[in-house]
């Protein structure tokens, strides 16, 4: 993780890294956390995911039902 590797230059603590995001950013925060775990880089101390977009398939079908033309 770039932040952990460059913590000293950022005046940060590499042990106290958190990720956050909302909507698509929330999805990315969770994805980054899972990738870090899977690669053995350790987990962030906190992950905040506000309204994560994990799958918009349901929205597509609802929108298609309401806005599609049958003509």
N, C-alpha and C positions, 0 to 999 in steps of 0.2 A: 504494500500500500504506500502510495507516494507520500501521504501525510505522515505516516509513521517513520518512514525513511528520512524525511526532511524536517522532522519536528524541531531540531535545534535551530535551523534557519528560520522557522516560523515562530520562534519563541514559545513552543508548545512542549507538551509532555507526551512522548510516544506511547506511554502506558494508558493515558487518559484520552482516548480518541472516541468520539461519538459521531453517529451519522443521523441525518434527519432529512426529511423531504415531504412534500405533499403532492397528492395526485400521482402523476408519473414519477415524480421525484421520490415519493414514498415507496413506490415499487423499487426504484433504483437503490434506495437506502437498504431495504431488506435484501435485495440481490447482492449488493456489495458485502453485507454482513455474512451471507451464506457462502459467497465465494471466498472470503477471508477464512472462514471456518474450514471449508473444504481444502484449501491450499495450505492449511496449517499456520496461518498468519495470526491466529487469535481473533477473538471476537471484540468488537467495539464495546466499551463499557456501557453504552446506551445506544439504542436505536429507536428513533421516533418516526413513525410512519403515519401521516395524517391523510385520511381519505385515499389510501393506496389504490391505484388502478391495477388490479391483478388480471382482469379479463373483461373486455368490453363486448364480448359476444352477446350477452343478454341485451345490452343497449341496442346493438345492431338489429336484433329481431324485433324489439319493441318499436324502434324507429321505422323499420321496414313495414310493419303492420299498419302504422299510422300514416305513413307518407308515400307508400307505393301506389302506383296507378294500376287499376285493373282493366283499363280500357285498351 
